[in-house]
Amino acid sequence: MAETTFVYVTYIATTPERLWEALTSSDFTEKYFFGSKIESDWKEGSRITYSRDGKVSDYGTIQKCEPYRVLSFTWTYVGDKAIRDQPSLVTFELKPLEGTVKLTLRHENLAPEDIVDRDDTFEGLNNGWPAILSNLKTLLETGNTLPPVTL
């Protein structure tokens, strides 16, 4: 099976500490991540879950956790129908740049079904991640999220 990697880079006017808090705290994720609550003890080898309305929607195992620098974990979507040899892998890399943080998201080991070639949906990791990270950027820079969009 041919595997794909999706990479998204953005620059956020914030600190690594504030961005890390936004990536690892439900107080933030519920605001910018389609209402998702995140839970983990943030130790390598530990479970990480995203849940909506009390139901786990995505889960994985933390592979690397270096506060303010790198967070990497396996990713399994509960409703996934794709046949996979292994779960996909999400990595957030934070690099401070004089009052700005360069945030690089890398989502690896993707199946062809993970990419949706349409611009009228949030389906597909290539459509969902940019919406989530744009909302995160807006929240950290303005204190507000983007207006809800229905496609």
C-alpha positions in Angstrom: 0.0 0.0 0.0 1.4 3.4 -1.0 1.4 5.7 2.0 0.9 9.5 2.0 2.0 12.3 4.3 0.1 15.5 4.8 2.1 18.5 6.0 0.7 21.9 7.0 2.8 24.8 8.3 1.5 28.0 9.9 3.0 30.9 11.8 1.2 32.0 15.0 1.8 35.2 17.0 2.1 33.5 20.3 4.6 31.8 22.6 5.6 28.1 22.5 4.1 27.8 26.1 0.7 29.2 25.0 0.6 27.1 21.8 1.5 24.0 23.8 -1.3 24.7 26.2 -3.7 25.1 23.3 -2.7 21.8 21.8 -2.9 19.9 25.1 -5.8 21.5 27.0 -9.5 20.7 26.5 -10.3 24.3 27.5 -8.7 25.2 24.1 -9.4 22.2 21.9 -13.1 22.3 22.5 -13.1 25.9 21.1 -11.1 25.3 17.9 -11.2 21.5 17.2 -14.9 21.0 16.2 -15.8 20.7 19.9 -13.3 18.0 20.7 -12.1 17.4 24.2 -8.5 16.1 24.5 -7.3 13.8 27.3 -3.9 12.3 28.2 -1.3 12.4 30.9 1.2 13.6 28.3 3.8 10.8 28.9 5.4 8.8 26.1 3.5 5.5 25.8 0.3 6.9 27.2 -3.1 7.0 25.6 -4.5 10.1 24.0 -8.1 10.6 23.1 -10.3 13.2 21.4 -14.0 13.0 22.3 -17.2 14.8 21.3 -20.4 14.7 23.3 -18.8 12.2 25.7 -17.9 9.7 22.9 -14.3 9.0 21.8 -13.9 10.0 18.2 -10.1 9.6 17.8 -7.4 7.9 19.9 -3.8 6.9 19.9 -0.6 6.4 21.8 1.9 9.2 22.5 5.2 8.5 20.8 7.1 11.7 21.7 6.3 14.4 24.1 8.7 17.3 24.6 6.7 20.2 26.0 6.9 23.4 24.0 8.8 21.6 21.1 7.3 18.3 19.8 4.1 16.2 20.3 3.7 13.1 18.3 1.1 10.3 18.6 -0.5 7.5 16.7 -4.0 8.4 15.3 -7.0 6.2 14.9 -10.4 7.5 13.9 -13.1 5.4 15.4 -15.2 5.4 12.2 -12.2 4.6 10.0 -13.1 2.1 7.2 -9.6 2.1 5.5 -7.5 -1.0 5.7 -4.3 -0.1 7.5 -1.1 -2.0 8.4 -0.5 0.5 11.2 -2.2 3.6 12.6 -1.3 7.0 11.1 1.0 9.3 13.0 0.4 12.9 13.9 3.4 15.2 14.8 3.2 18.8 15.9 6.6 20.6 15.9 6.9 24.1 17.5 9.7 26.4 16.6 9.9 29.8 18.2 10.8 32.7 15.9 11.0 36.1 17.7 7.4 36.5 19.0 6.0 34.0 16.5 5.9 30.2 16.6 6.2 28.2 13.5 3.8 25.2 13.9 4.4 22.3 11.5 1.8 19.5 11.5 2.9 16.3 9.9 0.3 13.5 9.5 2.0 10.3 8.2 1.1 6.8 7.1 -2.1 7.9 5.4 -4.2 5.8 3.2 -5.6 7.1 -0.1 -9.1 7.4 1.6 -7.6 10.0 4.0 -7.3 12.6 1.3 -10.5 14.1 -0.1 -10.0 16.1 -3.3 -13.0 18.5 -2.8 -13.1 22.0 -1.6 -16.7 22.0 -0.3 -16.0 19.8 2.8 -14.0 19.3 6.0 -13.8 15.6 5.2 -10.4 14.3 4.6 -7.3 15.2 6.6 -6.2 17.6 3.9 -9.4 19.6 4.5 -9.9 19.1 8.2 -6.5 20.0 9.5 -6.2 23.4 7.8 -9.7 24.3 9.2 -8.7 23.2 12.7 -5.3 25.0 12.6 -6.7 28.2 11.1 -9.2 28.2 14.0 -6.4 27.6 16.5 -4.3 30.4 15.0 -7.3 32.8 15.1 -8.1 31.9 18.7 -4.6 32.5 20.0 -4.1 35.7 18.1 -7.5 37.3 18.7 -9.1 35.5 21.6 -12.0 34.4 19.3 -12.6 31.5 17.0 -13.6 31.7 13.4 -17.3 31.9 12.7 -18.9 28.5 12.2 -18.9 27.3 8.6 -21.4 24.8 7.2 -20.4 23.1 4.0 
